[in-house]
């Protein structure tokens, strides 16, 4: 399927290489070289994905990611970074990037991750009608629209918060370790970043739980991990 992808990368060689391989897959690709132009393009056009460098002239990739995640329209973000420090990787994931790659990277790995993100989105949008909308007490999740409602009020979730909640709701009562959640929700084993799961769950609880200090939906299983409450979520 043809997708429209925005690449925001100031290194012309990397931008050209990524653009070339994505075009070979049949995608339409737009390239911008500065953060300011990249953000303007992202807001002006309807893109299926943004591939975003961390260090950019004009505006950083983190600032662009943060800005895009403040908007109502969700677009997948794959972040590229020349930095290998833990804080940059974790921050990129926690402000809403769907995935990241550290330079230098294999172009085949980048292509694989792009495909994995699109497969995940397709799986959500192609669910049968009877499970596209799941109701769990006062919590409602619409997979097709990428929307969550709590007690009749829309809740603004980041991409990963939505994916994490969706995975829990579809596997009620099952206990997952932090490493398992990283692998199954983020799509790759981000070894050493299990605390990223903790921070996402804490933020998710503040948005969907009546009392985050005494959660009724996402429960902690001490010394193991987390689970969604034992009562089965029923299709709405």
C-alpha positions, -999 to 999 in steps of 0.1 A, spaced: 0 0 0 13 34 -9 20 56 21 30 92 24 61 96 45 79 128 57 117 126 64 131 154 85 169 149 83 197 175 77 223 150 66 218 148 28 234 114 24 212 98 50 181 116 38 187 104 2 194 68 12 163 66 33 142 83 7 155 60 -20 146 28 -2 112 40 9 104 50 -27 115 15 -38 87 2 -15 62 23 -34 58 51 -9 55 88 -16 84 106 3 88 143 12 122 154 26 129 185 47 163 195 61 154 218 90 133 214 121 112 245 113 105 234 77 98 198 89 72 209 115 55 232 89 54 204 64 41 179 90 13 203 100 4 212 64 3 177 49 -14 145 58 14 120 64 12 83 73 46 85 91 73 110 101 109 99 102 126 125 125 162 132 132 169 143 168 194 170 161 182 195 135 188 231 127 160 255 137 141 231 160 151 198 176 134 165 168 123 162 204 105 195 201 88 186 169 78 152 183 64 169 214 45 194 193 30 167 170 19 147 200 0 177 213 -22 177 182 -54 156 179 -43 139 147 -21 109 154 9 102 131 35 75 137 70 89 145 103 70 140 131 90 156 167 89 144 195 99 168 233 101 166 234 102 204 237 69 223 229 82 257 201 66 276 183 98 284 179 107 247 165 73 238 141 72 268 130 107 263 122 101 227 100 72 236 83 88 265 72 120 246 55 98 221 79 85 194 68 51 182 103 38 178 139 50 175 171 41 157 207 51 167 231 62 140 248 46 123 220 22 115 213 -5 89 190 7 62 174 -27 62 167 -24 99 151 10 93 129 -5 65 119 -34 89 109 -10 116 89 12 92 70 -20 80 65 -31 116 49 2 126 26 1 96 17 -36 103 7 -26 139 -15 2 126 -31 -20 100 -38 -46 126 -56 -21 147 -77 -6 119 -85 -40 104 -100 -56 135 -135 -71 130 -163 -47 138 -172 -66 169 -139 -60 186 -131 -26 171 -148 -10 201 -140 -25 235 -159 -15 267 -145 -22 302 -167 -6 328 -164 31 323 -135 27 299 -141 26 262 -115 20 234 -122 26 197 -94 10 178 -105 23 144 -105 59 156 -76 56 180 -98 71 207 -103 64 244 -132 76 265 -135 74 303 -168 81 319 -181 97 287 -152 121 284 -124 117 257 -89 111 270 -58 123 252 -33 95 251 1 94 233 7 67 207 25 44 231 0 50 259 -28 39 235 -9 9 223 -1 -1 259 -37 2 271 -50 -16 240 -26 -46 246 -37 -48 283 -74 -47 275 -71 -74 249 -53 -97 274 -73 -92 306 -59 -110 336 -26 -120 320 5 -108 338 33 -93 318 68 -85 328 83 -51 318 105 -68 293 76 -85 277 57 -53 274 86 -36 258 89 -64 233 52 -67 225 40 -31 227 71 -12 215 79 -40 190 115 -45 198 135 -55 229 148 -22 244 169 -40 269 177 -19 300 147 5 295 122 -14 316 116 18 336 102 34 305 73 10 310 68 22 345 66 58 335 41 51 307 19 31 331 21 58 357 10 85 332 -17 61 318 -31 56 352 -34 93 358 -55 95 327 -78 65 330 -81 57 367 -105 75 390 -78 72 417 -43 65 402 -30 57 437 -55 28 439 -59 16 403 -89 -5 392 -78 -12 357 -40 -16 354 -28 -36 384 7 -41 397 17 -77 403 46 -72 428 80 -87 418 65 -97 384 50 -68 364 15 -56 354 -19 -69 343 -53 -56 333 -80 -64 358 -92 -100 359 -128 -92 347 -129 -97 309 -133 -66 288 -163 -72 266 -168 -60 230 -191 -29 229 
